[in-house]
Amino acid sequence: MEYTHRQRLQVISGIILCILLAAIDQTVVIPAVPAMAAGLHGFSHLSWVVTAYLLTSTATTPLYGRLSDQFGRRQTLIPSIALFVLASCVCATAETLPWLIAGRALQGVGGGGLMAIAQAAIADVVSPRERGKYQAYMAGTWGVASTAGPVVGGWVTDHLSWQWIFWFNVPLGLAALVLSQIGLRQLRTVARGGRIDYEGAALLTCAVTAFLIGLSWGGRNYPWLSAPVIGIFAAGFALIAALWRWEARAAVPLLPMRLFGSASFVRLVGIGFLTALAMFSAIFLLPLFFQLVYRANAAQSGWDIMPFMIASTIGAYAAGQVARRTGRTRKLLIGGLVVGTAGFVLLGLLPRATPLGLVVFNCFVMGLGIGFVLPSNLVAVQNAATRHDVGAATATLLLLRAMGGAFGATIAGAVLLLRLGRQIDAPGAAAERAMAANPALPAAFHAAFLITAGFALLGLVAAIRVEDTPLRETVATDGTDTDESDAEPAAIGH
């Protein structure tokens, strides 16, 4: 069935709020994290406010693509939106940090479907050749969400309360529910069948959770070499081994193991994982850095991080134009990672007396570098895959990016806790005051930035070893485009 331009716009307008909700919920809570932790007496596990959402959205996104294949886009998207709205209410009424973290995890389960099904619906009505014409709607929505999220979150926290960040999701979610019902009626419901790899998703979720819990426990709840920490990491490795064995024989694997037989593919998805780790480490650390070290309020910290978010969007657009003209991505990967690594190193070495404007400018340049890498990496992975494996390669990369984001926030939080010690156990706002007055605070952030720089440097080493393969000038014609769009979990916005 061929859709008219008007019908395509009706579908896109029906899902645009879904994309906005999924994108903004990754960044809107960041400036509010200190207020949440102070109000709920939970500075010691504050990174889980971010990580819980990323973890569950990561695990459920590929499943939504398969479920929407079987039952239809509209039939699968409506429960996803409803769950997201319900989870927002759970978060808004949270009275303890575990309650809030559980709500964020539930919100991620709903949020995983918002972007995945929206992307699949676009692919249903727009051919691959014409998809670029409509990409401005998606890129614009993501750009607005990623840049406005921290500012809105900070303003709401200062002028209302952090709970309103989640209450605002309710009317937006209900509006998305109505618009998607209207817009997606244009689509035909086609049941394609196929088994869903629930076992692989469960093993992946449990393995990632084990590693994240180990990072959260180590040096805080238990010594790093204690039996509980060693045991949880051992369980994580055992689950990874079980996942590898299962995926090798699964009929429709979540992570096709055949792809990892290519050294080029391994390097490229490794770059994606490490770049996402660095990006979400920055997204988590920078608002805290501005609030606790430079004594900015939540709203101001949102404005301070905005140049970083805008720069990553600008970098992504510029990289796409350069790649289109040159037909290559290796230099973009290397250049972007050089700039990103240097930016983190500077943040780790700049003295406390450095003017705020200089720090924000450094963040802007660093964002440009990271923005250069993310879309170039995606194109390089798709170019390196065989025509038959383009969809599986895309899904694998974006899944590992989302995992990298979860690890980035968790590792950054673990480094801060390790360096700040027991002062964060003070109740409520006293913990925030104790942290702000702690002379070790700048050093703790410097250590976190330098460790993040180390991960970015690993990505740079991998990029240097990537083959400089010319980009293909033709699209796949064997039907893989449908698979690609169905499996596309856009947890990272480029």
Secondary structure per residue as TSV (DSSP state, phi and psi in degrees):
chain	resnum	aa	ss	phi	psi
A	1	M	-	360.0	131.1
A	2	E	-	-97.7	128.7
A	3	Y	-	-98.0	144.8
A	4	T	-	-79.5	166.1
A	5	H	H	-59.2	-40.1
A	6	R	H	-63.7	-43.7
A	7	Q	H	-64.6	-38.5
A	8	R	H	-62.8	-43.2
A	9	L	H	-65.7	-33.4
A	10	Q	H	-64.1	-41.4
A	11	V	H	-65.7	-45.7
A	12	I	H	-64.0	-42.6
A	13	S	H	-65.4	-27.6
A	14	G	H	-72.2	-24.6
A	15	I	H	-113.0	1.1
A	16	I	H	-63.9	-36.5
A	17	L	H	-68.8	-30.8
A	18	C	H	-63.7	-44.9
A	19	I	H	-63.8	-41.5
A	20	L	H	-61.1	-46.0
A	21	L	H	-61.8	-45.2
A	22	A	H	-64.9	-39.0
A	23	A	H	-74.8	-44.6
A	24	I	H	-71.7	-26.8
A	25	D	T	-71.9	-13.0
A	26	Q	T	-79.6	-21.7
A	27	T	T	-120.9	-22.5
A	28	V	T	-66.2	-27.6
A	29	V	T	-82.4	-14.4
A	30	I	G	-59.2	-51.5
A	31	P	G	-65.0	-20.5
A	32	A	G	-87.9	-6.6
A	33	V	H	-57.3	-46.1
A	34	P	H	-59.6	-40.8
A	35	A	H	-65.8	-39.5
A	36	M	H	-61.8	-47.0
A	37	A	H	-64.1	-40.5
A	38	A	H	-67.5	-44.2
A	39	G	H	-68.9	-29.6
A	40	L	T	-106.0	9.2
A	41	H	T	58.0	51.0
A	42	G	-	-143.5	45.0
A	43	F	G	-62.6	-28.0
A	44	S	G	-70.1	-16.7
A	45	H	G	-130.9	30.0
A	46	L	T	-64.7	-27.5
A	47	S	T	-65.0	-22.1
A	48	W	H	-69.9	-17.7
A	49	V	H	-61.3	-35.4
A	50	V	H	-86.7	-45.2
A	51	T	H	-66.5	-38.6
A	52	A	H	-58.8	-42.3
A	53	Y	H	-65.4	-46.9
A	54	L	H	-62.7	-38.8
A	55	L	H	-63.7	-51.1
A	56	T	H	-73.7	-34.8
A	57	S	H	-66.6	-34.8
A	58	T	H	-62.0	-46.9
A	59	A	H	-70.0	-34.1
A	60	T	H	-91.8	-18.8
A	61	T	H	-57.4	-49.6
A	62	P	H	-62.7	-30.8
A	63	L	H	-67.5	-37.1
A	64	Y	H	-62.6	-36.8
A	65	G	H	-60.4	-44.5
A	66	R	H	-68.8	-42.1
A	67	L	H	-62.7	-39.2
A	68	S	H	-69.9	-26.4
A	69	D	H	-63.8	-41.1
A	70	Q	H	-79.6	-40.2
A	71	F	H	-112.1	-6.6
A	72	G	-	103.5	151.3
A	73	R	H	-66.3	-49.9
A	74	R	H	-65.3	-40.6
A	75	Q	H	-66.1	-25.7
A	76	T	H	-93.0	-32.9
A	77	L	H	-70.5	-37.5
A	78	I	H	-60.0	-49.5
A	79	P	H	-62.0	-32.5
A	80	S	H	-64.0	-45.2
A	81	I	H	-64.1	-43.8
A	82	A	H	-60.2	-42.3
A	83	L	H	-65.1	-39.3
A	84	F	H	-62.0	-43.4
A	85	V	H	-65.3	-44.4
A	86	L	H	-60.6	-43.1
A	87	A	H	-65.7	-34.3
A	88	S	H	-61.8	-38.8
A	89	C	H	-64.9	-39.3
A	90	V	H	-61.0	-44.6
A	91	C	H	-64.5	-42.7
A	92	A	H	-65.5	-27.4
A	93	T	T	-99.6	9.0
A	94	A	-	-63.7	135.5
A	95	E	-	-113.3	-8.4
A	96	T	S	-136.9	160.5
A	97	L	H	-65.7	-43.0
A	98	P	H	-57.6	-37.3
A	99	W	H	-61.1	-46.4
A	100	L	H	-63.9	-42.7
A	101	I	H	-63.2	-40.8
A	102	A	H	-62.9	-40.7
A	103	G	H	-64.2	-39.7
A	104	R	H	-65.2	-38.5
A	105	A	H	-63.2	-43.8
A	106	L	H	-64.7	-37.4
A	107	Q	H	-62.9	-37.3
A	108	G	H	-64.8	-34.3
A	109	V	H	-62.2	-41.8
A	110	G	H	-73.4	-41.4
A	111	G	H	-64.2	-29.3
A	112	G	H	-59.7	-30.1
A	113	G	H	-83.5	-25.1
A	114	L	H	-59.4	-51.7
A	115	M	H	-77.4	-41.4
A	116	A	H	-62.2	-47.4
A	117	I	H	-72.4	-35.0
A	118	A	H	-61.1	-44.9
A	119	Q	H	-64.5	-39.5
A	120	A	H	-66.1	-37.9
A	121	A	H	-64.6	-38.7
A	122	I	H	-61.5	-43.7
A	123	A	H	-65.3	-25.4
A	124	D	H	-67.9	-29.1
A	125	V	H	-112.7	-12.0
A	126	V	S	-123.9	126.9
A	127	S	-	-69.8	157.1
A	128	P	T	-56.4	-36.3
A	129	R	T	-67.5	-33.3
A	130	E	T	-97.3	-0.9
A	131	R	H	-64.1	-31.9
A	132	G	H	-62.4	-29.1
A	133	K	H	-65.2	-28.7
A	134	Y	H	-102.1	-1.8
A	135	Q	H	-66.7	-24.4
A	136	A	H	-59.8	-34.7
A	137	Y	H	-63.5	-42.8
A	138	M	H	-71.3	-46.4
A	139	A	H	-64.2	-38.4
A	140	G	H	-65.2	-41.4
A	141	T	H	-63.6	-44.9
A	142	W	H	-65.2	-40.3
A	143	G	H	-62.0	-44.0
A	144	V	H	-61.4	-44.8
A	145	A	H	-65.5	-45.0
A	146	S	H	-71.1	-29.9
A	147	T	H	-88.7	-38.2
A	148	A	H	-80.1	-25.6
A	149	G	H	-52.4	-56.2
A	150	P	H	-61.6	-37.3
A	151	V	H	-67.4	-47.0
A	152	V	H	-63.3	-44.7
A	153	G	H	-60.4	-41.5
A	154	G	H	-67.3	-42.9
A	155	W	H	-63.8	-45.6
A	156	V	H	-61.7	-41.2
A	157	T	H	-63.0	-41.4
A	158	D	H	-74.6	-39.2
A	159	H	H	-99.2	-21.0
A	160	L	S	-121.9	-99.8
A	161	S	-	-165.3	162.5
A	162	W	T	-63.5	-25.1
A	163	Q	H	-60.5	-30.7
A	164	W	H	-68.8	-19.2
A	165	I	H	-57.3	-38.9
A	166	F	H	-86.0	-33.3
A	167	W	H	-63.8	-34.7
A	168	F	T	-64.7	-22.8
A	169	N	H	-67.0	-23.7
A	170	V	H	-66.5	-55.2
A	171	P	H	-65.2	-35.6
A	172	L	H	-63.4	-42.4
A	173	G	H	-64.5	-41.1
A	174	L	H	-65.7	-38.6
A	175	A	H	-64.0	-41.6
A	176	A	H	-62.3	-36.3
A	177	L	H	-61.2	-46.0
A	178	V	H	-68.3	-47.6
A	179	L	H	-64.6	-40.3
A	180	S	H	-67.9	-35.2
A	181	Q	H	-59.7	-43.1
A	182	I	H	-72.3	-47.9
A	183	G	H	-67.5	-39.7
A	184	L	G	-82.6	-2.7
A	185	R	G	-65.3	-18.3
A	186	Q	G	-67.9	-22.8
A	187	L	S	-82.7	144.9
A	188	R	-	-82.1	140.3
A	189	T	-	-87.4	113.0
A	190	V	-	-120.2	113.5
A	191	A	-	-83.0	113.4
A	192	R	-	-98.4	-13.6
A	193	G	-	73.0	-161.9
A	194	G	-	98.9	138.6
A	195	R	-	-79.0	142.4
A	196	I	-	-97.1	133.5
A	197	D	-	-84.1	70.1
A	198	Y	H	-64.2	-38.0
A	199	E	H	-62.8	-43.9
A	200	G	H	-62.7	-41.7
A	201	A	H	-63.2	-41.1
A	202	A	H	-65.9	-43.8
A	203	L	H	-63.7	-42.0
A	204	L	H	-62.9	-45.9
A	205	T	H	-61.2	-45.3
A	206	C	H	-65.4	-39.4
A	207	A	H	-65.6	-49.1
A	208	V	H	-62.6	-41.3
A	209	T	H	-60.9	-40.9
A	210	A	H	-61.3	-45.6
A	211	F	H	-65.1	-40.9
A	212	L	H	-67.1	-38.7
A	213	I	H	-64.7	-40.7
A	214	G	H	-60.0	-43.6
A	215	L	H	-65.2	-34.4
A	216	S	H	-74.4	-36.8
A	217	W	H	-74.9	-40.1
A	218	G	B	-59.1	126.8
A	219	G	T	77.1	-4.5
A	220	R	T	-119.3	-68.6
A	221	N	T	-78.6	-36.0
A	222	Y	B	-141.0	155.9
A	223	P	-	-61.7	152.7
A	224	W	T	-59.9	-32.9
A	225	L	T	-97.8	17.1
A	226	S	S	-77.2	161.7
A	227	A	H	-60.7	-42.4
A	228	P	H	-61.9	-42.1
A	229	V	H	-69.6	-46.7
A	230	I	H	-60.9	-39.8
A	231	G	H	-64.9	-41.5
A	232	I	H	-70.5	-35.4
A	233	F	H	-68.1	-40.0
A	234	A	H	-61.0	-39.7
A	235	A	H	-63.6	-38.4
A	236	G	H	-61.6	-45.1
A	237	F	H	-66.1	-37.2
A	238	A	H	-64.4	-39.4
A	239	L	H	-68.3	-36.5
A	240	I	H	-61.8	-43.1
A	241	A	H	-62.7	-41.3
A	242	A	H	-65.2	-39.3
A	243	L	H	-62.9	-42.7
A	244	W	H	-60.5	-44.9
A	245	R	H	-65.8	-41.9
A	246	W	H	-65.9	-46.8
A	247	E	H	-65.3	-27.3
A	248	A	H	-66.9	-24.8
A	249	R	H	-117.9	0.3
A	250	A	-	-68.3	142.7
A	251	A	S	-66.2	-44.2
A	252	V	S	-127.5	81.9
A	253	P	-	-70.9	147.6
A	254	L	S	-67.5	-40.6
A	255	L	S	-125.6	95.8
A	256	P	-	-62.1	118.3
A	257	M	G	-69.7	-22.1
A	258	R	G	-62.8	-27.6
A	259	L	G	-64.7	-33.3
A	260	F	G	-76.8	1.3
A	261	G	G	-77.4	-10.9
A	262	S	-	-97.5	121.4
A	263	A	H	-62.6	-36.4
A	264	S	H	-63.9	-42.8
A	265	F	H	-63.6	-42.8
A	266	V	H	-61.0	-43.8
A	267	R	H	-62.9	-43.0
A	268	L	H	-67.9	-43.7
A	269	V	H	-71.2	-28.6
A	270	G	H	-63.7	-40.3
A	271	I	H	-61.7	-42.3
A	272	G	H	-61.6	-44.5
A	273	F	H	-61.4	-47.9
A	274	L	H	-70.3	-35.9
A	275	T	H	-68.5	-42.1
A	276	A	H	-64.6	-38.1
A	277	L	H	-58.6	-46.5
A	278	A	H	-65.9	-40.4
A	279	M	H	-65.0	-47.1
A	280	F	H	-75.4	-24.3
A	281	S	H	-62.7	-43.2
A	282	A	H	-65.6	-44.0
A	283	I	H	-61.0	-35.2
A	284	F	H	-76.8	-43.2
A	285	L	H	-77.4	-40.9
A	286	L	H	-61.7	-47.3
A	287	P	H	-61.2	-38.9
A	288	L	H	-63.6	-41.2
A	289	F	H	-61.1	-46.2
A	290	F	H	-66.9	-36.8
A	291	Q	H	-76.3	-42.6
A	292	L	H	-89.2	-33.0
A	293	V	T	-93.4	-44.4
A	294	Y	S	-97.1	3.7
A	295	R	-	57.9	33.5
A	296	A	-	-77.3	151.6
A	297	N	-	-80.5	178.0
A	298	A	H	-62.7	-41.9
A	299	A	H	-64.2	-43.5
A	300	Q	H	-64.9	-38.3
A	301	S	H	-64.1	-31.8
A	302	G	H	-64.2	-42.0
A	303	W	H	-66.0	-36.3
A	304	D	H	-67.6	-32.1
A	305	I	H	-86.7	-14.6
A	306	M	H	-56.2	-42.6
A	307	P	H	-57.6	-36.1
A	308	F	H	-62.1	-45.3
A	309	M	H	-68.4	-42.5
A	310	I	H	-63.0	-42.1
A	311	A	H	-62.7	-37.7
A	312	S	H	-65.4	-35.4
A	313	T	H	-68.6	-43.3
A	314	I	H	-61.8	-44.4
A	315	G	H	-61.2	-39.7
A	316	A	H	-63.6	-43.4
A	317	Y	H	-64.8	-45.3
A	318	A	H	-62.9	-40.7
A	319	A	H	-62.9	-39.1
A	320	G	H	-62.1	-40.1
A	321	Q	H	-67.6	-42.2
A	322	V	H	-64.8	-43.5
A	323	A	H	-63.1	-37.6
A	324	R	H	-65.0	-35.9
A	325	R	H	-82.4	-36.6
A	326	T	H	-92.6	-24.7
A	327	G	S	74.3	17.4
A	328	R	-	-142.3	157.2
A	329	T	-	-127.0	-12.6
A	330	R	H	-60.3	-45.8
A	331	K	H	-65.9	-32.0
A	332	L	H	-65.3	-41.9
A	333	L	H	-63.1	-47.9
A	334	I	H	-64.5	-48.0
A	335	G	H	-61.8	-43.8
A	336	G	H	-63.4	-40.9
A	337	L	H	-73.0	-31.5
A	338	V	H	-61.8	-48.1
A	339	V	H	-65.3	-44.2
A	340	G	H	-63.2	-45.2
A	341	T	H	-62.2	-44.6
A	342	A	H	-61.4	-37.8
A	343	G	H	-63.4	-43.1
A	344	F	H	-67.0	-38.0
A	345	V	H	-62.2	-43.7
A	346	L	H	-62.1	-42.6
A	347	L	H	-61.3	-32.1
A	348	G	H	-79.0	-16.6
A	349	L	H	-112.1	-19.3
A	350	L	S	-63.5	134.8
A	351	P	-	-68.3	162.4
A	352	R	T	-62.1	-28.5
A	353	A	T	-78.8	1.1
A	354	T	S	-59.8	131.0
A	355	P	-	-56.8	141.9
A	356	L	H	-58.7	-38.4
A	357	G	H	-59.8	-36.4
A	358	L	H	-69.1	-38.8
A	359	V	H	-63.7	-45.3
A	360	V	H	-63.6	-39.5
A	361	F	H	-63.4	-41.4
A	362	N	H	-60.2	-39.9
A	363	C	H	-64.6	-37.2
A	364	F	H	-61.7	-47.9
A	365	V	H	-64.2	-40.8
A	366	M	H	-62.3	-39.7
A	367	G	H	-63.5	-37.0
A	368	L	H	-59.4	-44.0
A	369	G	H	-62.2	-46.6
A	370	I	H	-65.2	-38.6
A	371	G	H	-61.5	-33.9
A	372	F	H	-63.4	-34.7
A	373	V	H	-78.3	-45.6
A	374	L	H	-59.6	-52.8
A	375	P	H	-70.2	-34.2
A	376	S	H	-63.1	-39.0
A	377	N	H	-64.4	-42.4
A	378	L	H	-62.1	-46.7
A	379	V	H	-63.1	-40.7
A	380	A	H	-64.5	-39.8
A	381	V	H	-64.4	-46.4
A	382	Q	H	-63.8	-35.0
A	383	N	H	-71.2	-33.1
A	384	A	H	-77.0	-24.2
A	385	A	S	-77.6	153.1
A	386	T	-	-68.2	161.7
A	387	R	G	-55.7	-39.1
A	388	H	G	-69.9	-25.6
A	389	D	G	-104.2	9.3
A	390	V	H	-59.2	-45.6
A	391	G	H	-64.0	-45.5
A	392	A	H	-65.1	-38.9
A	393	A	H	-65.6	-40.8
A	394	T	H	-63.0	-46.6
A	395	A	H	-62.7	-41.3
A	396	T	H	-64.1	-44.4
A	397	L	H	-61.2	-49.1
A	398	L	H	-68.4	-30.3
A	399	L	H	-66.0	-44.7
A	400	L	H	-69.4	-30.7
A	401	R	H	-62.3	-46.3
A	402	A	H	-62.1	-39.5
A	403	M	H	-62.6	-41.2
A	404	G	H	-60.3	-39.7
A	405	G	H	-61.6	-42.5
A	406	A	H	-64.0	-43.0
A	407	F	H	-66.3	-36.5
A	408	G	H	-60.5	-49.4
A	409	A	H	-63.8	-40.3
A	410	T	H	-68.9	-45.5
A	411	I	H	-62.9	-42.4
A	412	A	H	-60.6	-44.9
A	413	G	H	-64.2	-38.3
A	414	A	H	-65.6	-38.5
A	415	V	H	-65.1	-43.5
A	416	L	H	-60.4	-45.2
A	417	L	H	-64.5	-39.2
A	418	L	H	-63.8	-38.2
A	419	R	H	-83.2	-27.1
A	420	L	H	-89.0	-22.0
A	421	G	G	73.3	-149.7
A	422	R	G	-82.7	-5.6
A	423	Q	G	-63.0	-23.1
A	424	I	G	-73.7	-7.1
A	425	D	G	-82.3	-3.5
A	426	A	S	-62.0	146.0
A	427	P	-	-73.9	143.4
A	428	G	T	53.5	-135.8
A	429	A	H	-64.8	-21.3
A	430	A	H	-60.9	-33.6
A	431	A	H	-65.3	-41.6
A	432	E	H	-63.9	-42.1
A	433	R	H	-66.1	-40.3
A	434	A	H	-63.5	-40.1
A	435	M	H	-67.4	-43.7
A	436	A	H	-64.6	-31.7
A	437	A	H	-88.6	-5.2
A	438	N	-	-72.5	119.7
A	439	P	T	-63.6	-19.0
A	440	A	T	-82.7	-3.8
A	441	L	H	-60.7	-51.3
A	442	P	H	-58.2	-39.5
A	443	A	H	-64.5	-34.8
A	444	A	H	-64.4	-44.2
A	445	F	H	-66.5	-40.1
A	446	H	H	-59.1	-42.1
A	447	A	H	-62.8	-42.7
A	448	A	H	-64.0	-41.1
A	449	F	H	-66.5	-39.9
A	450	L	H	-68.7	-38.3
A	451	I	H	-64.9	-40.4
A	452	T	H	-62.0	-39.4
A	453	A	H	-59.2	-36.6
A	454	G	H	-62.0	-41.5
A	455	F	H	-66.3	-40.8
A	456	A	H	-62.5	-36.7
A	457	L	H	-64.7	-37.8
A	458	L	H	-60.3	-40.0
A	459	G	H	-62.9	-38.5
A	460	L	H	-64.3	-42.3
A	461	V	H	-59.5	-42.9
A	462	A	H	-64.6	-39.0
A	463	A	H	-65.1	-37.1
A	464	I	H	-62.3	-30.7
A	465	R	T	-90.6	-1.0
A	466	V	S	-74.2	139.6
A	467	E	-	-69.5	142.0
A	468	D	-	-88.2	72.0
A	469	T	-	-86.2	131.2
A	470	P	-	-62.7	144.9
A	471	L	-	-75.5	140.7
A	472	R	-	-66.9	146.7
A	473	E	S	-102.0	3.0
A	474	T	S	-121.9	156.4
A	475	V	-	-94.6	163.1
A	476	A	-	-67.5	140.3
A	477	T	-	-122.9	15.7
A	478	D	S	-106.4	16.0
A	479	G	S	92.2	5.9
A	480	T	H	-76.6	-14.7
A	481	D	H	-62.9	-38.1
A	482	T	H	-62.7	-44.2
A	483	D	H	-61.2	-39.8
A	484	E	H	-62.0	-47.4
A	485	S	H	-70.1	-36.9
A	486	D	H	-64.1	-31.3
A	487	A	T	-97.9	12.0
A	488	E	-	-89.4	96.6
A	489	P	-	-89.9	97.0
A	490	A	-	-85.3	70.7
A	491	A	-	-78.9	-23.6
A	492	I	S	-111.9	138.7
A	493	G	-	-84.4	18.3
A	494	H	-	-133.7	360.0
